[in-house]
Amino acid sequence: MRDTSAGAGRRRLRRGVVLHGLAAVIFGLLAWRGLGALGVGARALGVPMLIAGAAGTVGALVILWAVLRHRSAAYQRAARIGMAVAAVATAAVGIALAPAGWERGFVISVNVLTGGLLAAFAALAGERRTID
């Protein structure tokens, strides 16, 4: 049986706010690290990290805003679609910018993994409606 009391709804809301806020911070740090990598000339890692970090931060903040303001699921869906598109762009840009030397495989794998993590977050983010 499901607890449908107001207390359960508040706990679910608080958990969603904390998790999406934490995701926004983590993706913000990823974007910051991407900017740092660009500063030292590591474009092959910096640009994809900046794309994934910015998209993850914006997506998490949009979902957080939608949850707090009780907006329609369309905002959350749009944020998830945007993050999924950015995940594909992260992998594609990472492959395109990978250097030709011995480190090419490493750079590609890091960027594809970063895009995959963003795609996983996009798939799992937002409030889910439960069937009682």
WOCORNOR-V25817 format. One record per pair of residues at least 24 apart in sequence whose ideal C-beta (glycine too) atoms are under 8 Angstrom apart, sorted by sequence separation. I is the first residue (numbers start at 0). J is the second residue. If there is no record, write none. Layout:
i:j
I:J
I:J
This chain:
i:j
28:52
57:81
58:82
89:113
90:114
26:51
27:52
30:55
89:114
90:115
26:52
29:55
30:56
88:114
26:53
54:81
55:82
58:85
87:114
26:54
54:82
86:114
89:117
26:55
27:56
86:115
25:55
26:56
55:85
54:85
86:117
87:118
23:55
26:58
53:85
54:86
85:117
86:118
22:55
23:56
26:59
51:85
50:85
51:86
54:89
82:117
83:118
86:121
23:59
82:118
22:59
23:60
50:88
51:89
82:120
83:121
20:59
50:89
82:121
83:122
19:59
23:63
19:60
80:121
47:89
50:92
79:121
82:124
19:62
20:63
47:90
78:121
79:122
19:63
47:92
79:124
46:92
47:93
78:124
79:125
16:63
19:66
46:93
78:125
44:93
47:96
75:124
76:125
16:66
43:93
46:96
75:125
15:66
16:67
75:126
43:96
72:125
12:66
42:96
43:97
72:126
43:98
72:128
66:125
65:125
66:126
59:120
44:106
51:113
55:117
58:120
62:124
43:106
47:110
51:114
54:117
58:121
62:125
44:109
48:113
51:116
55:120
59:124
44:110
47:113
51:117
58:124
43:110
47:114
29:113
26:117
26:120
22:120
22:124
19:124
15:126
11:126
1:129
3:131
1:131
